[in-house]
């Protein structure tokens, strides 16, 4: 498992323009299984913990409304960053990714996340 996560992190760091940080977190427990930051002082595990509350709130809202929907991704646009929360297909994990919005290619970023999120469900 750790080899897969390390490979995943290396691929994202290498291939995502504007990469800042990433974390993979289990929704039920809040445990972060992998995190990395290219920016000193940017704690992806702390950011992931706060974003876990966003995911849980949205899941609760979907349940309360009786919707038969799942979350694909949540994107938060800050002044000069994009924060993407991508939920695994089994709804057990999420990938938190922060990128510099002035350098990011969202199409490429989403394509890479989609490629790996399918594997995360089966490997974790």
C-alpha positions as CSV (number, residue, x, y, z in Angstrom):
1,X,0.0,0.0,0.0
2,X,2.7,2.5,0.9
3,X,4.5,1.9,-2.4
4,X,1.3,2.7,-4.3
5,X,0.8,5.9,-2.2
6,X,4.4,7.0,-2.7
7,X,4.1,6.3,-6.4
8,X,0.8,8.3,-6.5
9,X,2.4,11.2,-4.7
10,X,5.4,11.2,-6.9
11,X,3.3,11.2,-10.1
12,X,1.1,14.1,-8.8
13,X,4.2,16.1,-7.8
14,X,5.9,15.5,-11.1
15,X,2.9,16.0,-13.4
16,X,0.6,18.6,-11.8
17,X,1.6,22.1,-12.7
18,X,1.6,24.4,-9.7
19,X,1.6,21.5,-7.2
20,X,1.5,22.7,-3.6
21,X,0.3,19.8,-1.4
22,X,-1.7,16.6,-1.3
23,X,-3.2,14.3,1.3
24,X,-5.2,11.1,1.1
25,X,-7.6,10.7,4.0
26,X,-10.2,8.1,5.1
27,X,-13.6,9.8,5.6
28,X,-14.9,7.6,8.4
29,X,-11.8,7.8,10.7
30,X,-10.1,11.0,9.5
31,X,-6.8,9.2,9.3
32,X,-4.5,10.6,6.7
33,X,-2.7,7.8,4.9
34,X,-0.4,9.9,2.8
35,X,0.6,13.6,2.7
36,X,3.2,15.7,1.1
37,X,3.8,19.4,0.7
38,X,6.1,21.3,-1.6
39,X,5.6,24.5,0.4
40,X,7.2,25.0,3.8
41,X,4.6,25.7,6.4
42,X,1.7,24.3,4.4
43,X,0.4,21.3,6.4
44,X,-1.7,19.1,4.1
45,X,-2.8,16.9,7.0
46,X,-4.2,19.9,8.9
47,X,-5.9,21.2,5.7
48,X,-7.3,17.7,5.1
49,X,-8.7,17.5,8.6
50,X,-10.7,20.8,8.0
51,X,-11.8,19.6,4.6
52,X,-13.0,16.4,6.1
53,X,-15.7,18.5,7.8
54,X,-16.7,19.9,4.4
55,X,-17.1,16.4,3.0
56,X,-19.0,15.1,6.0
57,X,-21.3,18.2,5.9
58,X,-22.1,17.6,2.2
59,X,-22.7,13.9,2.7
60,X,-25.1,14.7,5.6
61,X,-26.9,17.2,3.3
62,X,-27.2,14.7,0.6
63,X,-28.6,12.2,3.1
64,X,-31.0,14.7,4.7
65,X,-32.4,15.7,1.3
66,X,-32.9,12.1,0.3
67,X,-30.8,12.4,-2.8
68,X,-29.5,9.4,-4.6
69,X,-26.3,11.2,-5.5
70,X,-22.6,10.8,-4.7
71,X,-19.9,13.5,-4.5
72,X,-17.5,13.4,-7.4
73,X,-15.4,16.4,-6.4
74,X,-15.5,19.6,-4.4
75,X,-13.4,22.5,-5.7
76,X,-12.6,25.6,-3.7
77,X,-11.2,28.6,-5.5
78,X,-9.0,30.9,-3.3
79,X,-7.3,34.1,-4.4
80,X,-4.3,32.2,-5.9
81,X,-4.9,28.6,-5.2
82,X,-7.4,25.8,-6.1
83,X,-8.2,23.2,-3.4
84,X,-9.7,20.1,-4.9
85,X,-11.3,17.4,-2.8
86,X,-11.8,14.3,-4.9
87,X,-13.9,11.5,-3.4
88,X,-13.0,7.8,-4.1
89,X,-15.6,5.8,-6.0
90,X,-16.4,3.8,-2.8
91,X,-16.9,7.0,-0.8
92,X,-14.4,5.9,1.8
93,X,-11.4,8.1,1.0
94,X,-10.8,11.5,-0.4
95,X,-7.8,13.1,-2.1
96,X,-7.1,16.7,-1.0
97,X,-4.9,18.6,-3.5
98,X,-3.8,22.2,-3.4
99,X,-2.4,23.8,-6.5
100,X,-1.3,27.3,-7.5
101,X,-4.1,28.7,-9.7
102,X,-1.7,30.7,-11.8
103,X,0.2,27.6,-12.9
104,X,-2.5,24.9,-12.7
105,X,-4.0,23.1,-15.7
106,X,-7.3,21.9,-14.2
107,X,-8.0,19.4,-17.1
108,X,-4.7,17.7,-16.5
109,X,-5.1,17.8,-12.8
110,X,-8.6,16.2,-12.9
111,X,-7.4,13.6,-15.4
112,X,-4.6,12.5,-13.1
113,X,-6.8,12.4,-10.0
114,X,-9.4,10.4,-11.8
115,X,-6.8,7.9,-13.0
116,X,-5.6,7.3,-9.4
117,X,-8.8,7.5,-7.4
118,X,-10.1,4.4,-9.1
119,X,-7.0,2.5,-7.8
120,X,-7.2,4.0,-4.3
121,X,-10.5,2.3,-3.6
122,X,-9.0,-1.1,-4.4
123,X,-5.6,-0.6,-2.7
124,X,-6.5,1.0,0.6
